[in-house]
């Protein structure tokens, strides 16, 4: 487990009510504006958004650090990688 201080987001994006794939596109655009190693917290609806967005971000090269079920939405912590692999 990482120390909780490393999981403090640098920015937050509320995409509740945003349909796929717009929520993935908005998340990706926000991550591209962040510094390398930056951590973004994204709020996503249950169902298709939380099923699709984390996998899409992983395939795009981002690191999904944590997914938290907040009962009526999900909090996703995703990090912009420091180095392109």
Biopython code that builds the backbone (N, CA, C, O; Angstrom):
import numpy as np
from Bio.PDB.StructureBuilder import StructureBuilder

atoms = [
    (1, "UNK", "N", (0.838, -1.200, 0.000)),
    (1, "UNK", "CA", (0.000, 0.000, 0.000)),
    (1, "UNK", "C", (0.876, 1.255, 0.000)),
    (1, "UNK", "O", (1.916, 1.307, 0.656)),
    (2, "UNK", "N", (0.438, 2.240, -0.736)),
    (2, "UNK", "CA", (1.145, 3.512, -0.766)),
    (2, "UNK", "C", (0.706, 4.360, 0.417)),
    (2, "UNK", "O", (-0.437, 4.259, 0.863)),
    (3, "UNK", "N", (1.599, 5.194, 0.927)),
    (3, "UNK", "CA", (1.166, 6.141, 1.968)),
    (3, "UNK", "C", (0.050, 7.020, 1.427)),
    (3, "UNK", "O", (0.062, 7.389, 0.253)),
    (4, "UNK", "N", (-0.913, 7.357, 2.274)),
    (4, "UNK", "CA", (-2.067, 8.127, 1.806)),
    (4, "UNK", "C", (-1.667, 9.484, 1.249)),
    (4, "UNK", "O", (-2.388, 10.044, 0.424)),
    (5, "UNK", "N", (-0.524, 10.029, 1.684)),
    (5, "UNK", "CA", (-0.097, 11.329, 1.168)),
    (5, "UNK", "C", (0.197, 11.257, -0.333)),
    (5, "UNK", "O", (0.073, 12.256, -1.041)),
    (6, "UNK", "N", (0.588, 10.072, -0.816)),
    (6, "UNK", "CA", (0.857, 9.912, -2.246)),
    (6, "UNK", "C", (-0.437, 9.788, -3.043)),
    (6, "UNK", "O", (-0.433, 9.913, -4.267)),
    (7, "UNK", "N", (-1.547, 9.541, -2.343)),
    (7, "UNK", "CA", (-2.825, 9.406, -3.028)),
    (7, "UNK", "C", (-3.707, 10.637, -2.829)),
    (7, "UNK", "O", (-4.929, 10.552, -2.950)),
    (8, "UNK", "N", (-3.095, 11.774, -2.527)),
    (8, "UNK", "CA", (-3.835, 13.030, -2.435)),
    (8, "UNK", "C", (-3.895, 13.634, -3.838)),
    (8, "UNK", "O", (-2.860, 13.989, -4.403)),
    (9, "UNK", "N", (-5.103, 13.754, -4.406)),
    (9, "UNK", "CA", (-5.188, 14.231, -5.791)),
    (9, "UNK", "C", (-4.730, 15.678, -5.959)),
    (9, "UNK", "O", (-4.924, 16.518, -5.080)),
    (10, "UNK", "N", (-4.120, 15.944, -7.106)),
    (10, "UNK", "CA", (-3.700, 17.299, -7.469)),
    (10, "UNK", "C", (-4.865, 18.071, -8.077)),
    (10, "UNK", "O", (-4.877, 19.302, -8.061)),
    (11, "UNK", "N", (-5.842, 17.348, -8.611)),
    (11, "UNK", "CA", (-7.007, 17.977, -9.247)),
    (11, "UNK", "C", (-8.173, 17.004, -9.171)),
    (11, "UNK", "O", (-7.993, 15.810, -8.934)),
    (12, "UNK", "N", (-9.383, 17.544, -9.379)),
    (12, "UNK", "CA", (-10.595, 16.739, -9.292)),
    (12, "UNK", "C", (-11.482, 17.056, -10.502)),
    (12, "UNK", "O", (-11.555, 18.195, -10.963)),
    (13, "UNK", "N", (-12.147, 16.018, -10.995)),
    (13, "UNK", "CA", (-13.015, 16.170, -12.159)),
    (13, "UNK", "C", (-14.314, 15.432, -11.873)),
    (13, "UNK", "O", (-14.306, 14.215, -11.686)),
    (14, "UNK", "N", (-15.433, 16.155, -11.838)),
    (14, "UNK", "CA", (-16.736, 15.552, -11.558)),
    (14, "UNK", "C", (-17.424, 15.267, -12.893)),
    (14, "UNK", "O", (-17.885, 16.185, -13.570)),
    (15, "UNK", "N", (-17.490, 13.980, -13.267)),
    (15, "UNK", "CA", (-18.112, 13.599, -14.536)),
    (15, "UNK", "C", (-19.388, 12.796, -14.315)),
    (15, "UNK", "O", (-19.809, 12.032, -15.183)),
    (16, "UNK", "N", (-19.999, 12.975, -13.145)),
    (16, "UNK", "CA", (-21.285, 12.309, -12.912)),
    (16, "UNK", "C", (-22.303, 12.886, -13.888)),
    (16, "UNK", "O", (-22.389, 14.100, -14.074)),
    (17, "UNK", "N", (-23.068, 11.999, -14.505)),
    (17, "UNK", "CA", (-24.051, 12.427, -15.489)),
    (17, "UNK", "C", (-23.488, 12.589, -16.886)),
    (17, "UNK", "O", (-24.223, 12.947, -17.807)),
    (18, "UNK", "N", (-22.196, 12.332, -17.067)),
    (18, "UNK", "CA", (-21.551, 12.454, -18.382)),
    (18, "UNK", "C", (-21.502, 11.072, -19.035)),
    (18, "UNK", "O", (-20.989, 10.130, -18.432)),
    (19, "UNK", "N", (-22.029, 10.932, -20.265)),
    (19, "UNK", "CA", (-22.062, 9.619, -20.908)),
    (19, "UNK", "C", (-20.711, 9.199, -21.492)),
    (19, "UNK", "O", (-19.826, 10.028, -21.709)),
    (20, "UNK", "N", (-20.573, 7.899, -21.740)),
    (20, "UNK", "CA", (-19.409, 7.371, -22.461)),
    (20, "UNK", "C", (-19.584, 7.707, -23.940)),
    (20, "UNK", "O", (-20.727, 7.729, -24.397)),
    (21, "UNK", "N", (-18.544, 7.969, -24.714)),
    (21, "UNK", "CA", (-17.143, 8.025, -24.303)),
    (21, "UNK", "C", (-16.688, 9.442, -23.922)),
    (21, "UNK", "O", (-15.490, 9.689, -23.785)),
    (22, "UNK", "N", (-17.641, 10.374, -23.751)),
    (22, "UNK", "CA", (-17.269, 11.759, -23.454)),
    (22, "UNK", "C", (-16.509, 11.837, -22.135)),
    (22, "UNK", "O", (-15.569, 12.621, -22.010)),
    (23, "UNK", "N", (-16.910, 11.022, -21.134)),
    (23, "UNK", "CA", (-16.224, 11.071, -19.843)),
    (23, "UNK", "C", (-14.764, 10.627, -19.976)),
    (23, "UNK", "O", (-13.893, 11.185, -19.308)),
    (24, "UNK", "N", (-14.483, 9.634, -20.827)),
    (24, "UNK", "CA", (-13.098, 9.213, -21.057)),
    (24, "UNK", "C", (-12.305, 10.326, -21.738)),
    (24, "UNK", "O", (-11.173, 10.613, -21.350)),
    (25, "UNK", "N", (-12.896, 10.944, -22.744)),
    (25, "UNK", "CA", (-12.217, 12.014, -23.489)),
    (25, "UNK", "C", (-11.901, 13.187, -22.557)),
    (25, "UNK", "O", (-10.793, 13.721, -22.592)),
    (26, "UNK", "N", (-12.859, 13.587, -21.732)),
    (26, "UNK", "CA", (-12.634, 14.706, -20.794)),
    (26, "UNK", "C", (-11.555, 14.361, -19.772)),
    (26, "UNK", "O", (-10.736, 15.209, -19.421)),
    (27, "UNK", "N", (-11.554, 13.106, -19.291)),
    (27, "UNK", "CA", (-10.529, 12.676, -18.335)),
    (27, "UNK", "C", (-9.152, 12.723, -18.975)),
    (27, "UNK", "O", (-8.195, 13.215, -18.376)),
    (28, "UNK", "N", (-9.057, 12.209, -20.194)),
    (28, "UNK", "CA", (-7.771, 12.164, -20.902)),
    (28, "UNK", "C", (-7.252, 13.590, -21.164)),
    (28, "UNK", "O", (-6.066, 13.860, -20.974)),
    (29, "UNK", "N", (-8.130, 14.493, -21.595)),
    (29, "UNK", "CA", (-7.723, 15.876, -21.851)),
    (29, "UNK", "C", (-7.231, 16.549, -20.576)),
    (29, "UNK", "O", (-6.257, 17.300, -20.602)),
    (30, "UNK", "N", (-7.911, 16.276, -19.453)),
    (30, "UNK", "CA", (-7.497, 16.880, -18.173)),
    (30, "UNK", "C", (-6.143, 16.324, -17.741)),
    (30, "UNK", "O", (-5.292, 17.073, -17.261)),
    (31, "UNK", "N", (-5.940, 15.032, -17.905)),
    (31, "UNK", "CA", (-4.663, 14.419, -17.533)),
    (31, "UNK", "C", (-3.516, 14.977, -18.363)),
    (31, "UNK", "O", (-2.411, 15.155, -17.851)),
    (32, "UNK", "N", (-3.768, 15.256, -19.641)),
    (32, "UNK", "CA", (-2.718, 15.788, -20.521)),
    (32, "UNK", "C", (-2.264, 17.177, -20.096)),
    (32, "UNK", "O", (-1.147, 17.586, -20.411)),
    (33, "UNK", "N", (-3.125, 17.911, -19.377)),
    (33, "UNK", "CA", (-2.771, 19.254, -18.900)),
    (33, "UNK", "C", (-2.019, 19.203, -17.569)),
    (33, "UNK", "O", (-1.462, 20.209, -17.130)),
    (34, "UNK", "N", (-2.005, 18.047, -16.936)),
    (34, "UNK", "CA", (-1.396, 17.919, -15.613)),
    (34, "UNK", "C", (0.100, 17.672, -15.722)),
    (34, "UNK", "O", (0.576, 17.189, -16.749)),
    (35, "UNK", "N", (0.848, 18.001, -14.666)),
    (35, "UNK", "CA", (2.286, 17.704, -14.676)),
    (35, "UNK", "C", (2.513, 16.195, -14.665)),
    (35, "UNK", "O", (1.650, 15.433, -14.230)),
    (36, "UNK", "N", (3.676, 15.774, -15.146)),
    (36, "UNK", "CA", (4.017, 14.358, -15.112)),
    (36, "UNK", "C", (3.971, 13.876, -13.665)),
    (36, "UNK", "O", (4.483, 14.547, -12.768)),
    (37, "UNK", "N", (3.363, 12.722, -13.440)),
    (37, "UNK", "CA", (3.226, 12.193, -12.093)),
    (37, "UNK", "C", (2.031, 12.742, -11.341)),
    (37, "UNK", "O", (1.781, 12.343, -10.204)),
    (38, "UNK", "N", (1.280, 13.661, -11.964)),
    (38, "UNK", "CA", (0.116, 14.258, -11.312)),
    (38, "UNK", "C", (-0.997, 13.240, -11.105)),
    (38, "UNK", "O", (-1.161, 12.316, -11.901)),
    (39, "UNK", "N", (-1.760, 13.417, -10.028)),
    (39, "UNK", "CA", (-2.847, 12.504, -9.675)),
    (39, "UNK", "C", (-4.187, 13.225, -9.812)),
    (39, "UNK", "O", (-4.396, 14.292, -9.235)),
    (40, "UNK", "N", (-5.079, 12.627, -10.579)),
    (40, "UNK", "CA", (-6.404, 13.204, -10.836)),
    (40, "UNK", "C", (-7.461, 12.314, -10.208)),
    (40, "UNK", "O", (-7.454, 11.096, -10.385)),
    (41, "UNK", "N", (-8.378, 12.946, -9.466)),
    (41, "UNK", "CA", (-9.540, 12.221, -8.947)),
    (41, "UNK", "C", (-10.708, 12.484, -9.888)),
    (41, "UNK", "O", (-11.042, 13.635, -10.169)),
    (42, "UNK", "N", (-11.326, 11.414, -10.372)),
    (42, "UNK", "CA", (-12.450, 11.521, -11.302)),
    (42, "UNK", "C", (-13.667, 10.861, -10.663)),
    (42, "UNK", "O", (-13.579, 9.741, -10.161)),
    (43, "UNK", "N", (-14.794, 11.552, -10.682)),
    (43, "UNK", "CA", (-16.040, 10.978, -10.184)),
    (43, "UNK", "C", (-16.834, 10.467, -11.371)),
    (43, "UNK", "O", (-17.120, 11.212, -12.309)),
    (44, "UNK", "N", (-17.191, 9.183, -11.322)),
    (44, "UNK", "CA", (-17.902, 8.532, -12.415)),
    (44, "UNK", "C", (-19.168, 7.850, -11.915)),
    (44, "UNK", "O", (-19.243, 7.411, -10.767)),
    (45, "UNK", "N", (-20.159, 7.769, -12.795)),
    (45, "UNK", "CA", (-21.397, 7.061, -12.480)),
    (45, "UNK", "C", (-21.167, 5.559, -12.482)),
    (45, "UNK", "O", (-20.240, 5.069, -13.127)),
    (46, "UNK", "N", (-22.027, 4.812, -11.746)),
    (46, "UNK", "CA", (-21.967, 3.360, -11.841)),
    (46, "UNK", "C", (-22.399, 2.894, -13.236)),
    (46, "UNK", "O", (-22.931, 3.677, -14.022)),
    (47, "UNK", "N", (-22.168, 1.625, -13.528)),
    (47, "UNK", "CA", (-22.551, 1.076, -14.833)),
    (47, "UNK", "C", (-21.456, 1.282, -15.854)),
    (47, "UNK", "O", (-20.274, 1.104, -15.557)),
    (48, "UNK", "N", (-21.850, 1.658, -17.063)),
    (48, "UNK", "CA", (-20.913, 1.772, -18.178)),
    (48, "UNK", "C", (-19.707, 2.679, -17.885)),
    (48, "UNK", "O", (-18.584, 2.292, -18.208)),
    (49, "UNK", "N", (-19.891, 3.880, -17.283)),
    (49, "UNK", "CA", (-18.717, 4.731, -17.042)),
    (49, "UNK", "C", (-17.625, 4.049, -16.221)),
    (49, "UNK", "O", (-16.461, 4.069, -16.620)),
    (50, "UNK", "N", (-17.977, 3.443, -15.077)),
    (50, "UNK", "CA", (-16.943, 2.842, -14.236)),
    (50, "UNK", "C", (-16.434, 1.534, -14.844)),
    (50, "UNK", "O", (-15.326, 1.097, -14.534)),
    (51, "UNK", "N", (-17.236, 0.909, -15.707)),
    (51, "UNK", "CA", (-16.787, -0.318, -16.378)),
    (51, "UNK", "C", (-15.832, -0.009, -17.523)),
    (51, "UNK", "O", (-14.914, -0.787, -17.782)),
    (52, "UNK", "N", (-16.029, 1.112, -18.214)),
    (52, "UNK", "CA", (-15.275, 1.414, -19.427)),
    (52, "UNK", "C", (-14.063, 2.333, -19.201)),
    (52, "UNK", "O", (-12.982, 2.074, -19.729)),
    (53, "UNK", "N", (-14.243, 3.387, -18.431)),
    (53, "UNK", "CA", (-13.219, 4.434, -18.332)),
    (53, "UNK", "C", (-11.894, 3.931, -17.751)),
    (53, "UNK", "O", (-10.845, 4.222, -18.327)),
    (54, "UNK", "N", (-11.893, 3.180, -16.623)),
    (54, "UNK", "CA", (-10.595, 2.723, -16.101)),
    (54, "UNK", "C", (-9.803, 1.880, -17.105)),
    (54, "UNK", "O", (-8.593, 2.058, -17.243)),
    (55, "UNK", "N", (-10.478, 0.963, -17.805)),
    (55, "UNK", "CA", (-9.793, 0.126, -18.805)),
    (55, "UNK", "C", (-9.257, 0.969, -19.950)),
    (55, "UNK", "O", (-8.143, 0.747, -20.423)),
    (56, "UNK", "N", (-10.053, 1.939, -20.395)),
    (56, "UNK", "CA", (-9.620, 2.815, -21.493)),
    (56, "UNK", "C", (-8.402, 3.635, -21.083)),
    (56, "UNK", "O", (-7.476, 3.810, -21.875)),
    (57, "UNK", "N", (-8.397, 4.142, -19.843)),
    (57, "UNK", "CA", (-7.260, 4.925, -19.359)),
    (57, "UNK", "C", (-6.004, 4.065, -19.261)),
    (57, "UNK", "O", (-4.914, 4.508, -19.625)),
    (58, "UNK", "N", (-6.155, 2.838, -18.769)),
    (58, "UNK", "CA", (-5.013, 1.921, -18.665)),
    (58, "UNK", "C", (-4.440, 1.641, -20.048)),
    (58, "UNK", "O", (-3.223, 1.646, -20.235)),
    (59, "UNK", "N", (-5.325, 1.394, -21.024)),
    (59, "UNK", "CA", (-4.858, 1.132, -22.398)),
    (59, "UNK", "C", (-4.180, 2.363, -22.998)),
    (59, "UNK", "O", (-3.319, 2.233, -23.869)),
    (60, "UNK", "N", (-4.563, 3.558, -22.537)),
    (60, "UNK", "CA", (-3.963, 4.792, -23.041)),
    (60, "UNK", "C", (-2.648, 5.118, -22.325)),
    (60, "UNK", "O", (-1.998, 6.113, -22.646)),
    (61, "UNK", "N", (-2.254, 4.279, -21.353)),
    (61, "UNK", "CA", (-0.961, 4.458, -20.704)),
    (61, "UNK", "C", (-0.998, 5.155, -19.355)),
    (61, "UNK", "O", (0.049, 5.455, -18.782)),
    (62, "UNK", "N", (-2.206, 5.416, -18.840)),
    (62, "UNK", "CA", (-2.326, 6.040, -17.524)),
    (62, "UNK", "C", (-2.383, 4.964, -16.447)),
    (62, "UNK", "O", (-2.693, 3.808, -16.734)),
    (63, "UNK", "N", (-2.085, 5.345, -15.210)),
    (63, "UNK", "CA", (-2.031, 4.393, -14.101)),
    (63, "UNK", "C", (-3.238, 4.623, -13.190)),
    (63, "UNK", "O", (-3.338, 5.655, -12.526)),
    (64, "UNK", "N", (-4.150, 3.651, -13.165)),
    (64, "UNK", "CA", (-5.303, 3.720, -12.269)),
    (64, "UNK", "C", (-4.838, 3.210, -10.910)),
    (64, "UNK", "O", (-4.545, 2.025, -10.750)),
    (65, "UNK", "N", (-4.773, 4.113, -9.931)),
    (65, "UNK", "CA", (-4.219, 3.787, -8.619)),
    (65, "UNK", "C", (-5.265, 3.243, -7.656)),
    (65, "UNK", "O", (-4.960, 2.395, -6.817)),
    (66, "UNK", "N", (-6.490, 3.727, -7.773)),
    (66, "UNK", "CA", (-7.502, 3.329, -6.799)),
    (66, "UNK", "C", (-8.885, 3.606, -7.353)),
    (66, "UNK", "O", (-9.103, 4.603, -8.042)),
    (67, "UNK", "N", (-9.831, 2.703, -7.044)),
    (67, "UNK", "CA", (-11.246, 2.910, -7.365)),
    (67, "UNK", "C", (-12.014, 2.734, -6.063)),
    (67, "UNK", "O", (-11.901, 1.700, -5.404)),
    (68, "UNK", "N", (-12.794, 3.743, -5.697)),
    (68, "UNK", "CA", (-13.557, 3.709, -4.453)),
    (68, "UNK", "C", (-15.044, 3.809, -4.766)),
    (68, "UNK", "O", (-15.470, 4.709, -5.490)),
    (69, "UNK", "N", (-15.828, 2.895, -4.227)),
    (69, "UNK", "CA", (-17.283, 2.930, -4.378)),
    (69, "UNK", "C", (-17.842, 3.881, -3.322)),
    (69, "UNK", "O", (-17.815, 3.581, -2.128)),
    (70, "UNK", "N", (-18.345, 5.022, -3.769)),
    (70, "UNK", "CA", (-18.900, 6.031, -2.863)),
    (70, "UNK", "C", (-20.422, 5.942, -2.828)),
    (70, "UNK", "O", (-21.089, 6.964, -2.667)),
    (71, "UNK", "N", (-20.966, 4.785, -2.971)),
    (71, "UNK", "CA", (-22.382, 4.389, -2.969)),
    (71, "UNK", "C", (-23.152, 4.845, -4.210)),
    (71, "UNK", "O", (-23.648, 3.982, -4.935)),
    (72, "UNK", "N", (-23.286, 6.139, -4.502)),
    (72, "UNK", "CA", (-24.036, 6.520, -5.707)),
    (72, "UNK", "C", (-23.129, 6.993, -6.845)),
    (72, "UNK", "O", (-23.614, 7.390, -7.905)),
    (73, "UNK", "N", (-21.820, 6.949, -6.625)),
    (73, "UNK", "CA", (-20.846, 7.222, -7.695)),
    (73, "UNK", "C", (-19.529, 6.559, -7.312)),
    (73, "UNK", "O", (-19.376, 6.063, -6.196)),
    (74, "UNK", "N", (-18.586, 6.554, -8.239)),
    (74, "UNK", "CA", (-17.268, 5.980, -7.992)),
    (74, "UNK", "C", (-16.203, 7.064, -8.084)),
    (74, "UNK", "O", (-16.271, 7.944, -8.941)),
    (75, "UNK", "N", (-15.219, 6.992, -7.191)),
    (75, "UNK", "CA", (-14.069, 7.883, -7.230)),
    (75, "UNK", "C", (-12.893, 7.097, -7.808)),
    (75, "UNK", "O", (-12.517, 6.045, -7.291)),
    (76, "UNK", "N", (-12.329, 7.619, -8.875)),
    (76, "UNK", "CA", (-11.227, 6.964, -9.566)),
    (76, "UNK", "C", (-9.991, 7.843, -9.421)),
    (76, "UNK", "O", (-10.024, 9.024, -9.767)),
    (77, "UNK", "N", (-8.901, 7.273, -8.911)),
    (77, "UNK", "CA", (-7.638, 8.009, -8.820)),
    (77, "UNK", "C", (-6.737, 7.522, -9.934)),
    (77, "UNK", "O", (-6.365, 6.349, -9.975)),
    (78, "UNK", "N", (-6.386, 8.424, -10.838)),
    (78, "UNK", "CA", (-5.571, 8.056, -11.999)),
    (78, "UNK", "C", (-4.370, 8.991, -12.079)),
    (78, "UNK", "O", (-4.492, 10.202, -11.893)),
    (79, "UNK", "N", (-3.210, 8.408, -12.358)),
    (79, "UNK", "CA", (-1.969, 9.172, -12.368)),
    (79, "UNK", "C", (-1.426, 9.288, -13.787)),
    (79, "UNK", "O", (-1.435, 8.329, -14.559)),
    (80, "UNK", "N", (-0.950, 10.501, -14.112)),
    (80, "UNK", "CA", (-0.241, 10.689, -15.367)),
    (80, "UNK", "C", (1.166, 10.119, -15.179)),
    (80, "UNK", "O", (1.877, 10.533, -14.262)),
    (81, "UNK", "N", (1.578, 9.181, -16.027)),
    (81, "UNK", "CA", (2.892, 8.565, -15.826)),
    (81, "UNK", "C", (4.024, 9.570, -15.984)),
    (81, "UNK", "O", (3.919, 10.538, -16.738)),
    (82, "UNK", "N", (5.111, 9.319, -15.255)),
    (82, "UNK", "CA", (6.275, 10.183, -15.301)),
    (82, "UNK", "C", (7.034, 9.976, -16.606)),
    (82, "UNK", "O", (7.532, 10.931, -17.202)),
    (83, "UNK", "N", (7.120, 8.733, -17.040)),
    (83, "UNK", "CA", (7.846, 8.414, -18.278)),
    (83, "UNK", "C", (6.924, 7.629, -19.204)),
    (83, "UNK", "O", (6.144, 6.791, -18.753)),
    (84, "UNK", "N", (7.020, 7.906, -20.493)),
    (84, "UNK", "CA", (6.249, 7.159, -21.491)),
    (84, "UNK", "C", (6.926, 5.801, -21.665)),
    (84, "UNK", "O", (8.142, 5.707, -21.827)),
    (85, "UNK", "N", (6.113, 4.767, -21.627)),
    (85, "UNK", "CA", (6.671, 3.412, -21.724)),
    (85, "UNK", "C", (6.644, 2.903, -23.141)),
    (85, "UNK", "O", (7.076, 1.780, -23.401)),
]
sb = StructureBuilder()
sb.init_structure("model")
sb.init_model(0)
sb.init_chain("A")
sb.init_seg("    ")
for serial, (resi, resn, name, xyz) in enumerate(atoms, 1):
    if name == "N":
        sb.init_residue(resn, " ", resi, " ")
    sb.init_atom(name, np.array(xyz, "f"), 0.0, 1.0, " ", f" {name:<3s}", serial, name[0])
structure = sb.get_structure()
